[in-house]
Amino acid sequence: MGIYTGYYVIAGIMMLIGMLVSNRLKSKFQEYGQVGLSNRMSGKEIAEKMLSDNGIYDVKVISTPGFLSDHYDPTSKTVNLSEDVYNGYSVSAAAVAAHECGHAVQHATAYSMLQLRSKMVPAVKISSTLSTWIILAGIGFMGFGGGNATILLIGIILFAMSTIFSLVTLPVEYDASNRALAWLNNQHMLNRQEHDMAKDALKWAARTYVVAAISSIATLLYYIMIFLNRRD
């Protein structure tokens, strides 16, 4: 019972922190979504100009349903912007559009961390699906199978892949935001007040990835502690 209690405590704390950061992010984007851009450009226009300014002509900017569903797809070479961003003329729209184009620039320039992250995706999809079930099975077998922790160790190794993936994601996301803000500033797309707002919005977006990484590390360490304390 103690093993599961510890897991639920960690999961509960990180879930609470994640919810607080996520709610703050949504409120920031909604707040800045009410601030119209002085240049009167839409998110679609911002994205297309950033791509063009970086010499990228084989990436399409398209609209996708959902709120904060924006992403860059390297397989189809598309910058997918949510409807509010695609059609929006706000600071939030500019920040998100430029950030996603930052990923396109990373792809075009063969940014090493993005390449590493992309290579990890297939393995992480498998490991993230299996790790929790294998870890639970490993803990169960330790309780009923004479203390053999091999299955638990396999689960921990699989879970560690997801943790590493979350850590690799951090520089990818921060770099995309830095590229976005630098371009917005250098091309005078925003005035000082709008730039500060865009920076604040992207800062909160990045924090969601930080929370996810910390949560994954904390959970991994907890599993390792179970393994070290029970393996004999």
Buried (B, 14 or more C-beta within 10 A) or exposed (E): EEBEEEBEEBBEEBEEBBEEBBEEBEEBBEBBBEBEBEBEBBBBBBBBBBBEBBEBEEBEBBBBEEEBEBBBBBEEBBBBBBBBBBEBBBBBBBBBBBBBBBBBBBBBEEBEBBBBBBEBEEEBEEBBEBBBEBBBBBBEBBEEEEEEBEBBBBBBEBBBBBBBBBBBBBBBBBBBBBBBBEBBBEBEBBEEEBBEBBBBBBBBBBBBBBBBBBBBBBBBEBBBEBBEEBEE
